[in-house]
Amino acid sequence: MSGLIDAALDEDGSLTASTTLPGERDVEVLAEPGEQKLSLEQLTEIVEDALRPLDRGTFSEAEREILAALDGGARTEAPTLRLDGVIVEPGGVVVLLYTAQSPDGESTVYCTLGTDQSVESIEVADEDVPTVEFDSLDDLLDHLSAAPGAEPDAPAEGGTPAKG
């Protein structure tokens, strides 16, 4: 790793920066401080410590496992993977952010690494999937608890009426 470039804290206290990882991989870095209020220097140190163990073998293994996970469908050719970023979560958990481009479309792949730099989990988010946003947690809960075709305040089958 060549160090963080243009490191800054955003309004939420998250660190944003750029870096070059092994294999000349230029990526964006996001580090979330969690519940703590950390300084730029503290977050920079956490990120550098989390990224230091990454090497070409880490990326090769991650990409091999991602391709195997994406091969679940009947694809004619393997997707092309591009490492776009790294997210460092509280506790130094590293998530590699890939774009997988194939004739079927484009997907975003989140690859979480364990403490030994092995792949812990892979999550694929297709770009074609519509996103639903809610103004508040109450709106989300109303949506989730409503039976299909029912009014939001109507009780779910076997439930009790909502109190207003």
C-alpha positions in Angstrom: 0.0 0.0 0.0 1.3 3.4 -0.9 -0.5 5.3 1.9 -3.7 7.3 1.9 -4.1 10.3 -0.5 -6.4 13.2 0.1 -7.7 11.8 3.4 -10.5 13.8 4.9 -13.3 13.4 7.4 -16.9 14.0 6.1 -19.7 15.5 8.1 -20.5 12.1 9.6 -17.0 11.6 10.8 -16.2 9.0 8.2 -12.8 9.0 6.5 -12.7 9.2 2.7 -9.4 8.8 0.8 -7.7 7.2 -2.1 -4.8 4.7 -2.2 -2.9 2.3 -4.4 -3.1 -1.3 -3.3 -0.8 -4.2 -4.4 -1.1 -4.9 -8.1 -1.3 -1.1 -8.9 -5.0 -1.1 -7.9 -6.1 2.5 -7.4 -9.1 2.6 -5.2 -11.3 4.8 -3.0 -11.4 4.1 0.7 -14.2 4.8 3.1 -13.7 4.2 6.8 -16.7 4.4 9.2 -15.8 5.3 12.8 -18.8 3.5 14.4 -20.0 4.9 17.7 -16.8 6.6 18.5 -15.7 10.1 17.5 -12.3 9.7 16.1 -9.8 12.2 14.7 -8.5 12.1 11.2 -5.1 10.8 12.5 -6.8 8.0 14.5 -8.9 6.9 11.6 -6.0 7.1 9.2 -4.0 4.8 11.5 -6.9 2.3 11.7 -7.3 2.2 7.9 -3.6 1.8 7.2 -3.3 -1.0 9.8 -6.4 -2.7 8.2 -5.0 -2.4 4.6 -1.4 -3.2 5.3 -1.8 -7.0 5.2 -3.5 -7.0 1.8 -1.4 -8.5 -0.9 -1.8 -9.9 -4.4 -2.7 -13.3 -3.0 -5.6 -11.8 -1.0 -7.1 -10.3 -4.1 -6.5 -13.4 -6.2 -8.3 -15.5 -3.6 -11.2 -13.0 -3.2 -11.6 -12.8 -7.0 -11.6 -16.5 -7.4 -14.3 -16.9 -4.8 -16.4 -14.0 -6.2 -16.3 -15.6 -9.7 -17.3 -19.0 -8.2 -20.2 -17.2 -6.4 -21.3 -15.4 -9.6 -21.2 -18.7 -11.6 -24.4 -19.8 -9.9 -26.3 -18.9 -13.1 -25.9 -20.2 -16.6 -23.4 -17.6 -17.8 -21.7 -17.9 -21.2 -18.6 -16.1 -20.0 -17.1 -15.1 -16.7 -17.7 -11.5 -15.6 -14.8 -9.0 -15.6 -14.1 -7.9 -12.0 -12.8 -4.4 -11.2 -11.8 -3.4 -7.6 -13.4 0.0 -7.1 -13.0 0.6 -3.4 -12.4 -0.6 0.1 -14.6 0.0 3.1 -13.0 -0.3 6.5 -15.8 -0.9 9.1 -15.5 -0.4 12.9 -13.1 -3.0 14.4 -10.9 -2.9 11.2 -13.2 -5.2 9.2 -12.2 -4.9 5.5 -14.8 -5.1 2.7 -13.6 -5.1 -0.9 -16.0 -3.4 -3.3 -16.0 -4.8 -6.8 -17.9 -4.1 -10.0 -18.7 -7.3 -11.9 -19.3 -6.6 -15.6 -20.8 -9.3 -17.9 -23.0 -9.5 -20.9 -25.9 -10.0 -18.4 -25.3 -6.6 -16.9 -23.4 -5.0 -14.1 -23.4 -6.0 -10.4 -21.7 -4.6 -7.3 -20.0 -7.2 -5.1 -19.1 -6.7 -1.5 -16.5 -9.2 -0.3 -15.9 -9.2 3.5 -12.5 -10.4 4.6 -11.8 -12.2 7.9 -9.0 -11.3 10.3 -6.7 -13.7 8.4 -7.5 -12.0 5.1 -9.6 -14.9 3.8 -13.0 -14.4 2.3 -15.6 -14.4 5.1 -18.7 -13.5 3.0 -19.7 -12.4 -0.5 -22.8 -10.3 -1.2 -24.0 -9.4 -4.7 -26.2 -6.4 -5.5 -27.5 -6.3 -9.0 -27.8 -2.7 -10.5 -31.2 -3.6 -12.1 -32.9 -4.2 -8.7 -35.2 -1.3 -7.9 -34.6 0.5 -4.6 -37.4 1.6 -2.3 -36.7 4.5 0.0 -38.7 5.5 3.1 -38.8 8.9 4.9 -38.6 7.4 8.3 -38.3 4.1 10.2 -42.0 4.3 11.0 -42.8 4.4 7.3 -40.6 1.3 6.7 -42.3 -0.5 9.6 -45.7 0.4 8.3 -44.8 -0.9 4.9 -43.4 -4.2 6.2 -46.3 -4.8 8.5 -49.0 -4.0 6.0 -50.6 -7.0 4.3 -50.5 -6.9 0.5 -53.3 -4.6 -0.7 -54.2 -3.5 2.8 -54.2 0.0 4.2 -51.0 0.7 6.2 -53.0 1.0 9.5 -55.0 -2.2 9.0 -53.8 -5.0 11.2 -52.0 -8.0 9.7 -54.0 -11.2 9.7 -54.3 -12.4 13.3 -52.8 -9.1 14.6 -54.1 -6.3 16.7 -55.2 -3.0 15.3 -52.5 -0.3 15.1 -52.7 2.4 17.6 -52.5 6.0 16.3 
